[in-house]
Amino acid sequence: MTFKKDPFEFEEIPDYALQPAKEADEYNFHYVPRGATGRFDPAAYEKVLHDSVMQAAESEEQSEMLDIQADDASRGFGEPAEGVFAPAQEEAPLAAYADSIRAEEMDSAEAEEVKADFVEAEDADLTEETEAVNAAPEEEVEEVSADLEEAEEVSADLEEAEEVSVDLEAAEKVSAELAEAEESKIDFAAAAPAFSKSSTPRPPFQPAFVPKTVPPKIVPTAGSPMSSKLKLVDMRKKDPVRMTIEEDILVPDVKPDLASILAMDGKIKLSEREIHTAQADGDRIRVSGDLILQTLYVPEHMVDGEPIVAIESRIPFKNDMEMKAAPHSDLAITPNIESIDFTIVNERKFRVRAAAVFGVKEYSNVDVEVFEGVRDEEVQMLKEKINLTDVALRKTEAFEIKDDFVLKENMPEILKVLKYDATVVENHKQVTKEKAVINASVYCNVMYLGAEEDSEASKAEDNAAEPERGAVPVLYQGKTEFTQFIRLDGDYNPGDQNPAGSKVNFNVTSLNLTAKEDGNGKKNLFGLDMNVDTGLELYKTLEKEVVTDVYHHKKDVLLETDEIGAMALSGSGVAEISAREIVNIPERYGNVDKVVFLSGNVGEKKSFIDQSKSVVEGTITVNLICTSADNKKTAFNVTQDIPFRSSMEIPGITPEMTADHDIVLKELWFDKINNKQIEVNAGILVNTAVSSQQKHQLVKNISLMERPEDDSPLPGIVLYIARPGDTIWKIAKKYRTPIDEIKKVNEIELGKEIKPGTKLLIVAKNQ
């Protein structure tokens, strides 16, 4: 008799349940790891049998189980009632019975009848857990013939099961009986429902045996790793921070009431221009300082013959900025005033609202351990040359400038200085190993009250009936030069590394301008006394060969990488441009007598890189203070925006790079065309540096991992056809063979890569 499985009626019965039982002496009572020949993992068997036995123990109707099984045997191994599973005997194991009774077809009516008979059964107490497993190769299914005598023998065995007391140790022993069945492909998930169905909640399953996966063994490198230090100072431009300073200013008691404001200029003096961050990552920095304002206004009534009055005010401020910075980095802050708005509250008070922007540059130390190889290990390394720009030196030294400006001929004598400003502009520099020589110019604009000609005669004739107009505002423009030496003490040698350029910046810390007498006792001199902090930055290009990938011809490699980001300066240059604009005087001011002061403020609008050119566009806001030719009219001011554009060609730059511009208003001058038009000219100095932020993944450390013993080796000789995107490194790493071997065997020239379709003969080095 041959047992066959009907695939349409018994789809959920697994194949192993239809296989004949094995004798007890065929079992191997020792666990064998999965993967060995003829062995398998019993954990799934234990779960199936565990669930079945637990439900059988919970049922109180187990007493009729033997009668039902005998009835099944008399009918020719009919399918047992649901939930029944008998303990195994030495002559006929329980698993063999399960395999036999499930091989016979049974319709639904018979299944219901058996189930009803089983419910009526009593006095069966199987309270202990029973586990059994049986699996036989599929090849033996058709060779076994189950006849009636075997059924009667099984029935007899089952009748004795009532007297058997099965404890947990015996059940575990039965579950340990395993057969050699590597070819048997058993679906335990499908088999489980056929053995057990119950509405009673099941306890969590704890298998007796859980196979463990042994992780690959990681071993330290046999030789000592080789590395070098990469140290540099990286500079990054942070997003600018904007702040609004608003304050009410009172006119001093000694000053006359104001009628209108002619001009208002301001400068920001910081308490600290460089802030050192703490050890932990910070997100807030505190900036404090003073806004120094110079205000010129027209009084309601002239006092002491002064048609224009000057006020200097100081407004303190303090602000906490949101700023992400690396630990122990330095933040250099450069303030600038974008605009100043004012409103007259009354004749003794006016309100100021200034918009300030703070440019921030971060200087951080980059200290990286660069992996260079392993002694006594044949590792293949992919190396790459990277270029980084190092801020090799940063130094600031103070310089004091004292000079005298002599008035030009036909200029009136100085009575009082009203307003002045000074701009420092670099002319040229020279850097050697010992020192840096910097030459610069100071441009001064001064507005003063000059003694009006024949004023004494006018006083005598008029008999001083009214306040005399004994002073007139006058504009003076002067220039002086200075040369400063900054000692380097051998810290920077232009010949040691590739020089990448240098940069100079000036910060006027104090400025005083006073009227002085000449040898004739007349005040025809301006005494200049100013202090300047000169900052010098020197850059150099570092070329470093770094390892970006590693493999070993026999061992697997675990890599630890470290990402570094640093500035790469691509080029720099200085351009001097000029801008010109004609200013039309509004009709309400009448005709212009003369210009008594002019000042300007640079505003950058946008910058971009067009192919190999760095382009910057912006405006210069110029303010002109003029006197009217009509004696009945007072002085007035006119504001005009002058656009400018600078285009500088720098080889090697690309649109993805970033351009940093320092724009300085070098000087302003004017020409009076007529009483209604004034031509204003501006000299602008644009210092440009183009850079990019480079990020590189460097190999920091490696660990070698032993390959499994059963890992099949790669082929010894391979004929490989290159595909698009292939490189010699990728192919060599794939077949674990040195690059030099591939180049040597295939006669590939040094430095050349392969093309798609190239045929390569690869001799793998995997032994």
C-alpha positions in Angstrom: 0.0 0.0 0.0 1.4 3.4 -1.0 0.4 6.6 0.7 -0.1 9.6 -1.6 -1.0 13.1 -0.9 -4.0 14.6 -2.7 -2.7 18.2 -3.4 -6.2 19.6 -3.7 -7.9 18.1 -0.6 -5.0 18.2 1.9 -3.1 21.3 0.9 -2.3 22.2 4.5 -0.8 18.8 5.5 3.0 19.0 5.3 5.0 16.4 3.4 6.8 15.2 6.5 3.5 14.1 8.1 3.0 11.6 5.3 6.3 9.9 5.7 6.6 6.5 7.5 8.0 6.3 11.0 11.5 5.2 11.7 12.5 2.7 14.3 13.8 4.0 17.6 17.3 2.7 17.0 17.6 4.9 13.9 17.5 8.1 16.0 20.5 10.1 16.9 20.2 11.5 20.4 22.8 14.2 19.9 22.2 17.7 18.6 24.2 18.4 15.4 24.7 21.9 14.2 22.6 23.0 11.2 24.5 22.7 8.0 26.2 19.4 8.7 25.5 16.7 6.1 22.2 14.9 6.9 21.4 17.1 9.9 18.9 19.8 10.6 17.8 22.2 13.4 15.2 20.7 15.7 14.0 24.0 17.1 11.0 24.2 14.8 10.0 20.6 15.6 10.1 21.4 19.3 7.7 24.3 18.8 5.2 22.3 16.9 5.1 19.4 19.3 5.3 21.7 22.4 2.0 23.5 21.3 0.3 20.2 20.6 1.1 18.6 23.9 0.2 21.7 25.9 -3.3 21.7 24.4 -3.7 18.0 24.9 -2.9 18.4 28.6 -5.5 21.2 29.0 -8.3 19.0 27.7 -10.3 17.0 30.3 -11.7 14.6 27.7 -8.5 12.6 27.1 -9.9 9.3 28.5 -11.6 8.4 25.3 -8.5 8.9 23.2 -7.5 5.2 23.1 -10.9 4.1 22.0 -11.0 6.7 19.2 -7.5 5.6 18.1 -8.6 2.0 18.1 -11.6 2.9 16.0 -9.4 4.8 13.6 -7.1 1.8 13.3 -10.0 -0.5 12.5 -11.1 1.8 9.8 -7.7 1.8 8.3 -5.6 4.7 9.8 -8.2 7.4 9.6 -7.3 10.9 10.5 -7.2 11.4 14.3 -9.4 13.8 16.1 -8.2 17.4 16.2 -6.0 18.2 19.1 -5.0 14.6 19.9 -1.4 13.5 20.0 -0.3 10.4 21.9 3.1 9.7 23.6 5.6 7.7 21.8 6.5 4.0 22.6 9.7 2.3 22.0 8.3 -0.1 19.4 6.0 2.4 17.7 6.9 6.1 18.3 4.2 8.7 18.5 5.6 10.5 15.5 5.3 7.4 13.4 1.6 7.2 14.3 1.1 10.8 13.4 2.7 10.2 10.0 0.5 7.1 9.4 -2.9 8.4 10.4 -2.5 11.6 8.4 -1.7 9.7 5.3 -5.3 8.3 5.0 -8.0 10.5 3.5 -10.9 11.3 5.7 -13.9 13.4 4.7 -15.4 16.2 6.8 -18.2 14.1 8.1 -15.9 11.5 9.6 -13.8 14.3 11.2 -16.8 15.7 12.9 -17.8 12.3 14.2 -14.4 11.6 15.6 -14.3 15.0 17.2 -17.7 14.4 18.9 -16.6 11.0 20.2 -13.5 12.6 21.6 -15.5 15.3 23.4 -17.3 12.5 25.3 -14.2 10.8 26.4 -13.3 11.0 30.2 -10.7 10.0 32.8 -7.7 10.8 30.7 -5.0 12.8 32.5 -2.0 13.8 30.4 -0.8 16.7 32.4 2.9 16.7 31.5 4.5 18.2 28.4 5.2 15.7 25.6 7.3 16.4 22.6 8.2 14.2 19.7 9.5 14.6 16.3 9.8 12.4 13.3 11.1 13.2 9.9 12.0 10.8 7.2 13.4 11.4 3.8 10.9 11.7 1.1 12.5 8.9 -0.8 11.2 6.3 1.7 7.5 7.3 1.5 6.6 5.1 -1.4 8.6 2.2 -0.1 6.6 1.7 3.1 3.4 -0.4 3.1 1.0 0.2 6.0 -1.3 -2.8 6.4 -3.9 -3.7 9.0 -1.5 -5.6 11.3 0.5 -2.4 11.7 -2.7 -0.5 12.5 -3.6 -3.0 15.2 -0.1 -2.8 16.6 -0.3 0.9 16.8 -3.7 0.6 18.5 -2.3 -1.7 21.1 0.5 0.7 21.8 -2.0 3.5 22.3 -4.1 1.5 24.7 -1.0 1.3 26.9 -0.5 5.1 26.7 -3.1 5.7 29.5 -0.8 4.0 32.0 2.2 6.0 31.0 3.2 8.9 33.0 5.3 11.3 30.9 7.4 13.8 32.7 9.2 16.8 31.3 12.6 15.1 31.2 11.2 12.1 29.1 9.5 14.6 26.7 12.7 16.4 26.2 14.5 13.1 25.6 11.9 12.1 23.0 12.2 15.5 21.3 16.0 15.0 21.0 15.5 11.9 18.8 16.4 13.3 15.4 16.7 11.6 12.0 19.0 12.3 9.2 16.9 14.2 6.7 18.8 17.0 5.0 16.7 16.5 1.8 13.4 16.9 3.7 12.1 20.4 3.1 9.5 20.8 5.9 7.2 23.8 6.2 6.7 24.0 10.0 4.6 27.1 9.8 2.0 25.2 7.7 2.3 22.0 9.9 1.6 23.8 13.2 -2.1 24.4 12.7 -2.8 20.8 11.8 -1.5 19.6 15.2 -3.1 22.2 17.4 -6.2 24.3 17.5 -7.5 25.7 20.8 -9.3 28.8 22.1 -7.3 28.6 25.3 -4.5 31.2 25.4 -1.1 29.6 24.9 1.9 30.3 27.2 4.9 31.9 25.4 7.0 29.3 23.7 10.5 28.8 24.9 12.4 26.4 22.6 14.8 24.0 24.3 17.5 24.7 21.6 18.2 28.1 19.9 20.9 28.0 17.2 23.5 30.8 17.6 25.2 32.6 14.7 28.9 33.1 15.5 30.0 36.6 14.3 33.1 36.9 12.2 36.2 37.3 14.3 37.8 40.7 14.1 41.5 40.7 14.8 43.9 43.6 15.2 46.3 44.3 12.4 49.4 42.1 12.6 51.7 45.1 12.0 51.7 48.5 13.5 49.6 51.1 11.6 51.4 54.0 10.0 50.0 57.5 10.1 50.9 61.2 10.0 49.4 64.4 11.5 47.5 66.9 9.4 47.4 70.2 11.1 46.0 73.4 9.6 43.8 76.4 10.4 40.6 76.5 8.5 38.7 79.8 7.7 35.0 79.8 7.1 32.7 82.8 6.4 29.6 82.6 8.5 26.2 84.0 7.7 26.1 87.7 8.6 24.1 88.8 11.7 21.9 91.9 11.5 20.9 94.1 14.4 18.9 97.3 14.9 20.1 100.0 17.3 17.4 102.6 18.2 17.8 105.5 20.7 16.5 109.0 21.5 19.2 111.7 21.6 18.9 115.0 23.4 20.5 118.1 22.1 23.1 119.3 24.7 22.2 122.4 26.7 25.1 124.4 25.3 23.9 123.8 21.7 21.1 125.8 20.0 17.7 124.4 19.1 17.8 122.4 15.9 15.7 123.2 12.9 16.7 120.5 10.5 19.3 117.7 10.3 21.8 117.9 7.4 23.8 114.7 7.8 24.3 111.8 10.2 27.2 109.4 10.0 28.1 106.6 12.3 30.7 104.0 13.1 30.6 101.0 15.4 33.4 100.4 17.9 33.4 96.9 19.3 34.5 96.0 22.8 36.0 92.8 21.3 36.6 92.3 17.6 37.6 88.6 18.1 35.8 86.2 20.4 37.3 82.8 21.5 34.7 80.1 21.9 34.6 77.7 24.8 35.4 74.0 24.8 31.8 72.9 24.3 29.9 73.6 21.1 28.2 76.9 21.5 25.3 78.5 19.7 25.3 82.0 21.2 27.9 84.7 21.3 27.7 88.1 22.9 28.7 91.2 21.0 28.9 94.6 22.7 30.3 98.0 21.8 29.3 101.6 21.0 27.6 103.3 18.1 29.4 106.6 17.6 27.2 109.2 15.7 28.2 112.5 14.2 25.3 114.7 13.5 25.2 118.0 11.7 22.1 120.2 11.9 20.9 123.7 11.1 20.0 125.8 14.2 16.8 127.8 14.4 18.9 130.8 15.4 22.6 131.1 14.8 24.8 131.4 17.9 28.3 132.9 17.6 27.8 133.1 13.8 27.7 129.3 13.3 25.3 128.3 10.5 25.9 124.6 11.1 26.2 122.8 14.5 27.8 119.4 15.1 26.9 116.9 17.8 28.8 113.7 18.6 26.8 111.0 20.4 27.7 107.6 21.8 25.1 104.8 22.1 26.1 101.6 23.9 24.7 98.3 22.7 24.8 94.6 23.6 23.5 91.7 21.7 23.4 87.9 22.0 23.8 86.3 18.6 22.8 82.8 17.4 26.0 81.4 16.1 27.2 77.7 15.7 30.9 77.5 16.1 33.5 74.7 16.7 35.1 74.4 20.1 38.2 76.5 20.7 37.7 78.4 17.5 38.1 82.2 17.0 35.4 84.4 15.6 36.5 87.6 13.9 33.7 90.2 13.7 33.6 93.1 11.3 30.8 95.6 11.9 29.3 97.8 9.2 26.3 100.2 9.2 23.9 99.6 6.4 21.6 102.6 7.0 20.8 105.3 9.5 17.3 106.8 9.7 16.4 109.8 12.0 13.3 111.6 13.1 13.1 115.0 14.8 10.9 114.7 17.8 11.2 118.4 18.8 13.8 121.1 18.8 15.7 119.4 21.6 15.4 115.7 20.7 15.6 113.4 17.7 15.3 109.7 17.3 17.9 107.5 15.6 17.4 104.0 14.1 20.5 102.4 12.7 20.7 99.0 10.9 24.0 97.3 11.5 25.4 94.1 10.0 28.1 92.0 11.5 30.3 89.9 9.2 31.7 86.8 11.0 34.7 84.6 10.0 35.5 81.5 11.9 39.1 80.3 12.3 39.2 76.7 13.6 42.0 74.2 14.1 41.9 71.1 12.0 43.9 68.2 13.5 43.5 64.9 11.8 45.4 61.6 12.1 46.0 60.5 8.4 46.3 56.7 7.9 49.2 55.7 5.6 49.3 51.9 5.8 50.2 48.9 8.0 53.6 47.4 8.5 53.9 43.7 7.7 50.5 43.5 6.0 49.9 43.4 2.3 47.1 45.9 2.0 46.2 47.6 -1.2 45.4 51.3 -0.7 43.7 53.9 -2.9 45.4 57.2 -2.6 44.3 60.6 -3.6 46.1 64.0 -3.6 44.1 66.8 -2.0 44.8 70.5 -1.9 43.9 72.5 1.3 44.5 76.1 2.1 46.0 76.8 5.5 45.8 80.1 7.3 49.6 79.9 8.0 49.8 83.1 10.0 47.5 85.6 11.6 49.0 88.6 13.2 47.8 92.1 14.3 50.0 95.0 15.3 49.1 98.5 16.3 50.5 101.5 14.4 50.3 105.2 15.4 50.0 107.8 12.7 50.8 111.5 13.3 50.9 114.1 10.6 50.0 117.7 9.8 47.8 118.8 6.9 48.5 122.3 5.6 45.6 124.3 4.2 45.7 125.1 0.5 46.1 128.6 -0.7 43.1 130.9 -0.5 41.4 128.7 2.1 40.1 130.6 5.1 41.7 130.2 8.5 40.4 127.4 10.8 37.9 128.6 13.5 36.3 125.3 14.5 36.4 121.7 13.2 32.8 120.4 12.7 33.2 116.9 11.2 35.8 114.6 9.8 36.4 111.0 8.8 39.4 109.0 7.6 39.9 105.9 5.4 42.9 103.7 5.4 43.7 101.9 2.1 46.5 99.5 1.2 48.8 100.5 -1.6 51.2 97.5 -1.7 52.9 94.9 0.5 55.9 92.7 0.4 56.3 89.5 2.5 59.6 87.8 3.3 60.6 85.2 5.9 61.6 87.8 8.4 59.0 90.6 8.0 56.1 92.0 6.1 56.3 95.5 4.7 53.0 97.3 4.2 52.4 100.6 2.6 49.1 102.4 2.9 47.4 105.8 2.5 45.1 107.7 4.8 42.4 109.8 3.0 40.8 112.5 5.2 37.6 114.6 4.6 37.3 117.6 7.0 34.5 120.1 7.4 35.4 123.2 9.4 34.2 126.7 10.0 36.5 129.2 8.4 36.9 132.9 9.0 34.9 134.9 6.4 37.0 137.5 4.5 36.6 141.1 5.6 34.5 140.1 8.5 36.1 142.8 10.7 35.0 145.5 8.3 31.5 144.1 8.1 31.3 144.2 11.9 32.3 147.9 12.0 29.9 149.0 9.4 26.9 147.1 10.8 27.8 148.0 14.4 27.0 144.5 15.5 23.2 145.1 15.4 22.6 141.4 14.7 24.7 138.2 15.1 27.4 138.3 12.6 27.9 135.7 9.9 31.6 135.6 10.8 32.1 131.9 9.8 31.5 129.9 6.7 31.6 126.1 6.3 34.6 124.8 4.3 35.6 121.4 2.9 39.2 120.2 3.1 40.4 116.9 1.6 43.9 115.6 2.5 46.0 112.5 2.1 49.0 111.0 3.8 51.0 107.8 3.6 52.7 105.5 6.0 54.8 102.3 5.9 54.5 99.6 8.6 56.8 96.7 9.3 55.5 93.5 10.9 58.0 91.0 12.2 57.3 87.4 11.3 60.2 85.8 13.3 60.6 83.0 10.7 57.1 81.7 11.3 56.3 81.9 7.6 58.6 81.0 4.7 57.2 81.6 1.2 59.7 79.2 -0.2 58.7 76.2 2.0 55.2 75.8 0.8 53.1 76.9 -2.1 52.1 80.5 -1.2 48.4 81.1 -1.8 48.3 84.8 -1.1 47.9 87.2 1.7 45.5 89.8 3.0 45.7 93.0 5.0 42.9 94.8 6.9 42.9 98.0 8.9 40.8 99.0 11.9 40.9 102.6 13.1 40.8 102.4 16.9 41.1 106.2 17.6 41.0 109.3 15.5 41.6 112.9 16.5 41.9 116.0 14.3 42.6 119.4 15.8 43.4 122.9 14.4 47.0 123.9 14.9 48.9 127.2 14.3 51.7 127.6 11.8 54.8 129.7 12.3 52.8 132.9 11.6 50.4 132.3 14.5 47.5 131.4 12.2 45.5 128.2 12.4 46.3 126.8 9.0 47.2 123.3 10.0 45.2 120.1 10.9 47.0 117.9 13.4 46.1 114.2 12.7 46.6 111.7 15.5 45.2 108.2 14.9 45.9 104.6 15.9 45.4 101.8 13.5 45.4 98.0 14.1 46.9 96.4 11.0 45.9 92.7 10.6 47.9 90.4 8.3 46.8 87.0 7.1 49.1 84.7 5.1 47.8 81.6 3.3 49.6 78.6 1.9 48.4 75.6 -0.1 49.0 72.1 1.4 49.2 69.1 -0.9 48.6 65.9 1.0 48.3 62.3 -0.3 45.6 60.6 1.7 44.2 57.0 1.7 40.5 56.8 0.8 40.0 53.0 0.4 41.7 49.8 1.5 41.4 46.1 0.8 43.4 42.9 1.6 43.9 40.0 -0.8 43.1 37.3 1.9 41.2 39.1 4.7 38.1 41.2 4.9 38.7 44.8 6.0 36.6 47.0 8.2 37.2 50.7 7.7 36.8 53.7 10.0 36.6 56.9 8.1 36.8 60.5 9.2 35.4 63.4 7.2 37.3 66.7 7.1 36.2 69.9 5.6 38.5 72.8 4.9 38.8 75.8 2.7 40.6 75.6 -0.7 41.6 79.0 -2.0 41.3 79.0 -5.8 42.5 82.5 -6.6 42.5 86.1 -5.5 43.1 89.6 -6.9 42.7 93.3 -6.4 40.9 95.7 -8.7 40.6 99.4 -8.6 37.6 100.9 -10.3 35.8 104.2 -10.4 32.2 105.3 -10.5 30.7 108.5 -11.7 27.3 110.2 -11.4 25.8 113.6 -11.9 23.7 114.9 -9.0 20.8 117.2 -9.8 19.9 119.8 -7.2 16.2 120.0 -6.4 14.5 123.3 -7.3 13.4 124.0 -3.7 17.0 124.5 -2.6 17.7 127.1 -5.2 21.2 127.5 -6.7 24.3 125.9 -5.2 27.0 128.1 -3.9 29.5 125.4 -2.9 29.8 121.9 -1.6 31.1 121.9 2.0 31.1 118.2 2.8 30.6 114.8 1.1 30.7 111.3 2.5 29.8 107.9 1.1 28.8 104.4 2.3 29.4 101.3 0.2 26.6 98.8 -0.1 27.1 95.4 -1.9 24.0 94.1 -3.7 25.1 90.9 -5.3 28.2 88.9 -6.4 28.5 85.9 -8.6 31.0 84.0 -10.8 30.6 84.2 -14.5 32.7 81.5 -16.1 36.3 82.6 -15.1 35.3 86.1 -13.9 34.3 87.2 -10.4 31.7 89.9 -10.6 30.4 92.2 -7.9 27.8 94.9 -8.1 26.7 97.4 -5.6 26.0 101.1 -4.9 27.7 103.9 -3.1 25.3 106.2 -1.2 26.7 109.7 -1.4 25.6 112.5 0.9 26.4 116.1 -0.2 26.1 119.1 2.1 25.8 122.3 0.2 25.3 126.0 0.9 22.8 128.0 -1.1 23.7 131.0 -3.2 20.6 132.7 -1.9 21.4 134.4 1.5 17.8 133.8 2.6 18.3 130.0 2.3 20.1 127.8 4.7 22.5 124.9 4.0 20.9 121.7 2.7 21.9 118.1 1.9 21.3 115.9 -1.2 21.6 112.1 -1.2 22.4 110.1 -4.4 23.2 106.4 -5.1 26.0 105.7 -7.5 26.1 102.2 -9.0 29.3 100.4 -9.6 30.3 97.0 -11.1 33.6 95.1 -10.9 34.6 92.2 -13.1 37.9 90.5 -12.3 39.2 87.5 -14.2 40.7 84.8 -12.0 42.0 81.6 -13.7 40.7 78.3 -12.5 37.5 79.4 -10.7 34.1 77.8 -11.4 30.5 79.0 -10.7 30.2 76.5 -7.7 32.9 78.4 -5.8 32.3 81.3 -3.4 33.7 84.8 -3.8 34.6 87.0 -0.8 34.9 90.7 -1.4 36.3 93.5 0.7 35.1 96.7 -0.8 36.7 100.0 0.3 35.7 103.5 -0.7 39.1 104.9 -1.4 38.2 108.6 -2.1 35.4 110.9 -3.2 35.7 114.1 -5.1 33.4 116.4 -7.1 33.3 119.0 -9.8 30.6 121.7 -9.9 29.2 121.7 -13.5 26.8 124.6 -12.8 24.5 125.9 -10.1 22.1 123.0 -10.6 24.4 120.0 -11.3 27.4 118.5 -9.5 29.5 115.6 -10.8 30.6 113.1 -8.1 33.4 110.7 -8.7 34.3 107.7 -6.4 37.5 105.6 -6.3 36.7 102.0 -5.2 39.2 99.3 -4.2 37.9 95.7 -4.5 39.9 92.9 -2.9 38.5 89.5 -4.0 39.3 85.9 -2.8 37.6 82.9 -4.5 37.4 79.7 -2.5 35.5 76.5 -2.0 34.8 74.3 0.9 36.2 70.9 0.2 35.0 67.7 2.1 37.1 64.5 2.0 36.5 61.1 3.5 39.8 59.8 4.9 40.6 56.3 6.2 41.1 56.7 9.9 41.8 53.1 11.0 41.3 49.6 9.8 40.5 46.2 11.3 41.2 42.9 9.6 38.4 40.2 9.7 39.1 36.5 9.2 37.2 35.0 6.3 35.1 31.9 7.0 36.8 28.6 6.3 33.9 27.5 4.0 34.1 30.7 2.0 34.8 29.6 -1.5 37.9 31.2 -3.0 37.6 33.4 -6.1 38.6 32.0 -9.5 42.3 31.9 -10.1 42.2 33.4 -13.6 39.4 35.6 -15.0 38.8 37.2 -18.3 37.0 40.5 -17.5 35.4 42.9 -20.0 35.3 46.5 -18.6 31.9 48.1 -18.2 31.1 51.9 -18.1 32.2 53.3 -14.7 34.8 50.6 -14.1 38.2 51.6 -12.8 41.3 49.5 -12.3 40.8 50.0 -8.5 37.3 48.7 -8.6 38.2 45.6 -10.6 41.3 44.9 -8.5 39.3 45.2 -5.2 36.5 42.9 -6.6 39.0 40.1 -7.4 41.3 40.9 -4.5 44.4 41.3 -6.6 47.0 44.1 -6.6 46.6 46.9 -9.1 50.2 46.5 -10.2 49.5 42.9 -11.2 46.6 43.9 -13.4 48.7 46.7 -15.1 51.7 44.4 -15.5 49.7 41.4 -17.0 47.7 43.6 -19.3 50.5 46.1 -20.1 48.6 49.2 -19.0 50.6 52.4 -18.8 51.1 54.1 -15.5 48.5 56.8 -14.9 46.1 55.6 -17.6 42.6 54.2 -16.9 40.7 51.6 -18.9 37.8 52.2 -21.4 34.5 50.3 -21.5 34.9 47.1 -23.5 38.6 46.6 -22.6 39.4 43.0 -22.0 41.5 42.3 -19.0 43.2 39.1 -17.8 43.1 39.0 -14.0 45.2 36.6 -12.0 43.6 36.6 -8.6 45.8 36.6 -5.5 43.5 34.9 -3.0 45.6 32.1 -1.6 
